[in-house]
Amino acid sequence: MKALTISSKGQIAIPKEIRDSLNIKEGDRLVYKVDRGQDCIRACSKRTPSQSYFWSPEVQKKVKKADKNFKAGNFKTYAIDKFVKGLKD
C-alpha cells in the first residue's frame, strides 16, 4: 500500500510504479468511487467495447502492414467517377 499526499490545490501525485502497473499516462482519466465501504481509484477504459475487435493483436498487425504499404507508396488512386462506374458495371 502506498501513501499519497494531497497538494494545496487538491492534487495527488501517483507514484511511477502504480502508474506503470495501471498503464496510465499524463492526460488519462481515472474513476473514483466507494465500493463496499472502500475508496477505489481505477483507470478508465480508453476504448469502447465496439472498438475491441480493431485493437486486437491480429487486426493491429494488419493495420500496421497496411500503413507501412501506404507510406511506401504501395496503393492505387481512383477518380470518383471511374470508381462509381466500376461499381455499376
N, C-alpha and C positions, 0 to 999 in steps of 0.2 A: 504494500500500500504506500502511496506517495502523498505527501502533504503539499498542497498548493497554496500560494499566497495571493490574496486579492489586493490589487493596487488601489490607490485613492480614486481612480476612475471606475472601479468595479471590474477591472480586467484581471484575468488569471493567465499565467504562463504555464503551458502544458509541457512537461519535460520531454526531451527528444525521444527517449526510449518509449514513452507512451504514444507520442505522435507516430513513431515508426511502427509500433505494433498495431495501431489503428489505421495505418496508411492514410493519415491526414496531412494536408499541406496548407500553406497560407491561403486564405480565402475560402477554405472548405467550411461547410456549415455543420454544426453539432446540434443534437437534440438533448434537452434536459427534461427529465420527468421523475416523478416519485412513483416507484413501483414496489408495492407491498411494504411501504414504510422505508424503502431505501432510495436515496437520491442516485439517479443514473444519468450519466452523460454518454452519448454514443454518437458516432459519425453518421450523418445522413447518407443514404444511398444517392449516388450521383446519376444513377440510371433508373429509368422506369422499367418495370418488368417486360414491357413490349420491346425494349431495346436489348434484352439479354441475348437473343439469338445473334444480333450483329456483333456483340462483344465476345462471342465465343471464340476460343483459340483457332478453330478451323476457319471461321469467316474472317477473322483478323489476318490470318495468313494469306487468304485470297485478296483481301483489300490491300495489303502491303505489296503483293505481287502486281496487282493492277496499278497501284500508284507508281511503282518502280517502272513498269512498262510505259505509263503515261509520261513520266519525267524523261524517259529515254526517247520519246517521240514515236513509240510504237502504238499508233492509233490512226483511225481514219476520220476524216471530216466529211460531212454531207451538207448540201444545200437543203433547206427545209422542203422546198417544192419537190425536189427529187426524192427525198425521203418519203413524203406523203404519197407520191406517185408509186413508189415501190410497195407501199403498204396496200394500195388499191389494186395493184396488178396481181 
